[in-house]
Amino acid sequence: MKILLIQPPIEDFYDTDVRLQPLGLCYLKAVVNRAFPEIEVLVKDFHQGCGRRTISLPRELRYLKTYYPGHDQSPFSSFSQYFHFGADVDTIAHFVQEYQPHLVGISSLFSPYYREVLACARAIKQCIDLPILIGGSHASAAPLTLLEDRNVDFVIQGEGERPFVAFLQALTSDRAWERVPNLGWKNKGRCILNPVEPNYPFASLPFPDLSDLDPRDYTFQGQPMCFVTTSRGCPHRCAFCSVHLTFGHGYQHRDPADIVEEIRLRYAQGYRVFDFEDDNLTLNKHDFSTLLDLLMETFAGKQVRFLAMNGISYLHLDRELLAKMRRVGFTHVNLSLVSAQAATLSRMHRPHPVARFKEVALAACEIGMHTVAYLILGLPGETLDEMIQTLVLLARLPVLVGASIFYLTPGSALARDFPPMTAEDIFASRSTAMAVTTEAFTRDDIYTLFVTARIINFFKGCVVDTPKKTVFEVLDAARGRGGRDRLGADILLRLCNEGVLYGAGRNKWFPLPRFRKALFDRIMACTNEIVTLEGKRISCCQWG
């Protein structure tokens, strides 16, 4: 028996190409190898390393044309062209026909891309008649959006390892589908969702099998990178998050020695950068500290780097842990702020005091870590003034601003405050869509705040050779350096003088009509000064 597990392509304005390793599929391959050594399993990534091509903007997103009007090459660019990232579905179907598996499993991780999953299923079914099973976080959040499609035979909700093994046992022995936990299936055209049951204990799972992946296809700054997870689940219940639909509300973690053994194996396989993709990496502070000690001992003198690009909860960080992280090989730290407003954090059910964030951010910068702080723009219930205050806080700290635009996630607690999500709502559940507005702010406001975050980051990255300079002294120096620094400075000077923000094409500039200069001036007036990543200060008092 042969099984093909597919990571499908996606379509959007941009792609995060450094975070695409199909770890979940590799876990499934490992558990099948353990339970059924006679079954051949192939993990095939049709997303990463398969190129991209420009496609037409979908009808549902055409309202974005005035926000993303051209191919902007400026330092403040948002988005422009719409792309298909990965192989086309006919290529995928042809591969399946050539490989001749007995079962195809497709990963559906992110809700807005579920149409691409269904397109793969349709193309495959047109070429070869075989069962198609879909799993992943979207299958957990909205299983019927997949199962009701005539080209999909099965879905698995929640964690997939135990249900997948039970499914294969049923498939190979004609056992009843009713006995397979977490399975969605069809009986005479009627969709049936079996009860969700606990998975195998996370610590008992074998290491994910990465043997079908080429380390050269997954890199960070030129070095082969792989994902590692030390835990599953998160005890927090943030209102905008739906991770509990996949992993439940519990939290499971692995023994630090076991994690180090996995990383040692990956090192032997050629990987040199290790990205911890946990939802809450530092929740068990003692175990994380032990892990850092073991990593220092094991990889002393070796060229390795560690990342946590999924973001770290600052609630369980302190200077001692940060210093250990730096010594081990963490060069970057991504902190999940969400908002600097206590009332907003309370509404989002996040037990994270803002004062704690400032302490951790300053400590990380003093230790020499490149620090990014993530916030969400456009959270329901937050006012425009409150979002400005969060931006101002980050402008005054030596951190980069990681701004995301709120989108409604199927199955999240916030989704219950909205009408039931339609297919178009799910398709628009992506940051680039800017789909959610309220009486407190407009889409123009959110767009302006998003671009302003990029402008703030431009200043934060500028070379400032004295403890303090004015914004115009910094722009004058940037013009002298040429390249993108000069381009950014010229655009900002024209913004100040003409009141219009321009994008930069290959041979001409073009106005960005939805950027609100008055709102930008208001933010700059509130900010007073921007602190660079080196701790230098840029006075904004003369702006405007």
GIURSUL-V557724 format. One line per field, one symbol per residue. ss: DSSP state (H for helix, E for strand, - for the rest). phi: phi as a letter, one per 30 degrees, with the letter a starting at -180 (. if undefined). psi: psi as a letter, one per 40 degrees, with the letter a starting at -180 (. if undefined). A space follows every 10 residues. Layout:
ss->???
phi->???
psi->???
This chain:
ss->-EEEEEE--E EE-------- --HHHHHHHH HHHHH----E EEEEE----- -EEEE---HH HHHH------ ---------- -EEEE---HH HHHHHHHHH- --EEEEE--- HHHHHHHHHH HHHHHHH--- EEEEE-HHHH H--HHHH--- ---EEE---- HHHHHHHHHH HHH---HHH- --EEEEE--E EEE------- -HHH------ ----HHH-EE --EEEEEE-- EEE------- ---HHHH--- EEE--HHHHH HHHHHHHH-- --EEEE---- ----HHHHHH HHHHHHHH-- ----EEE--- -E-HHH--HH HHHHHHHH-E -EEEEEEE-- -HHHHHH--- ---HHHHHHH HHHHHHH--E EEEEEEE--- ---HHHHHHH HHHHH----E EEEEE----- ---HHHH--- --HHHHH--- HHH----E-- E-HHHHHHHH HHHHHHHHHH -------EEE HHHHHHHHHH H-HHHHHHHH HHHHHHHH-- -EEE----EE E-----HHHH HHHHHHH-EE E-----EEE- ----
phi->.bbccccddb badbbcddbc dddddddddd ddeddbdddc bbcbcccdic ibbdbddded cdddeddbda ddcddcdcbb dcbccjdddd dddddddddh dcaccbdbdc edcddddddd edddddcaca dccbbjdddd dbdddcdddd dccbbbcidc dddddddddd dcbhdddddc didcbbbhic dbcdedbdde eeddddeecc ddcceddbbb hicebbdbbc abjaddbedc cbdddccicd bbbcdedddd dddddddddj dbbbcdcdda dcecdddddd edddddddce icdbbbbbdd jcddeccbdd ddddedddkd cbbcccdiac ceddddddic dcddededdd dddddddjcd ccccbccjde jcddeddddd ededddcdbd cccccebdce iddddddcee ddeddddddb eddhdcbbdd acddddeddd ddeddededd cddbcbeabd dddddddddd diidddeddd dddddddcib cccbddbacb dcdcdceddd dddddddibc cddcidccdc dddi
psi->hhhhhhhiii hadihgeefe hgdddddddd dddddgeehh hhhhhechee aiihiihide eeeededgei gheieeicic ihihhaiidd dddddddddf iehhhhhgdh deeddddddd dddddddhhi hhhhaidddd dgdddddehe ehdiihiahe dddddddddd deefihddeh iehhihhfeh hhhiihiiii hdeeiiiihe deihdeegih fehhiiihhe iiiheifhde ieddddeaei hhiihddddd ddddddddee iehhhhfidg dedgdddddd ddddddddfh eigiiiigee ihhedeiidd ddddddddeh dihhhgdcie hddddddefh fhhddddddd ddddddefhh hhhhihhfhh eiiddddddd dddddeifii hghihhihhh eidddeeiih hidddddegi dedfdhiaee iidddddddd dddddddddd eihheidhii dddddddddd eaaddddddd dddddddeeh hiihadeiii igeehhdddd ddddddddih hideeihhhe dei.
